[in-house]
Amino acid sequence: MPQTPMSREEVRDVDRRAISEYGMPGVVLMENAGRGAAELLIELGIAGRVIICAGKGNNGGDGYVIARHLQNRGFEAEVWLFCDPTELSGDAAINYRILQAAGWAGRVINDDADFAALFAELQPDDWIVDALLGTGTRGALRPPFPKIIAAINQSAAKVFAIDLPSGMDCDTGKPLGTCVRAEQTATFVAPKLGFDQPGADAWTGTVHVIDIGVPRDLIQPT
């Protein structure tokens, strides 16, 4: 896979063309992304619980796939859904329904929850999978995400970010007010443009590029 960073729009274009020009269903791309991220997390080592913190977008959908593959491998993985399940749509909704059918849908966390107390339950051997917000996030974060992110950063658990840490601007690498501080980031297709900016590694930790199966000429034009 290439190591040339891509912008928000360039990564979106890869997904769009894979779907429209090559006939790859979006749910297949999500499956490849989530499974690749789950395999990476297993390689990094899992000694405790894995808590998948998911939002309503495709980043959350990747998290649902991760949860399923970890459960299939016998790990203790639980989804914490930070939205109303009825707000889910598209490929994310498909993967959430699979978890529901398997009895693995986890917990729905309301906006008025005590986030600090919730994350204080976690231990140093646990992992938090940050699947809250994706590359499309711009501008100041809306409540309750600043409080959720602050609670994640105060937790004793290790953090594994999906595509990029929630609260980071994809293109500038700067926090959008507040940002998840990850030990490891599993990013898809290519590193994001913001990852090369000064100070961004304090939020991303070690970055791993996950192949989601798109044809090579989409990302390496000849």
Secondary structure, DSSP 4 states (H G I P E B T S, - for coil): ---S-B-HHHHHHHHHHHHHTT---HHHHHHHHHHHHHHHHHHH---S-EEEEE-SSHHHHHHHHHHHHHHHTT--EEEEE-S-GGG--HHHHHHHHHHHHHT---EEPPTTS-HHHHHHT--TT-EEEEES--TT--SSPPTTHHHHHHHHHHSSSEEEEESS-TTB-TTT--BSSS----SEEEEESS-BGGGGSTTTHHHH-EEEEEP----GGGTS--
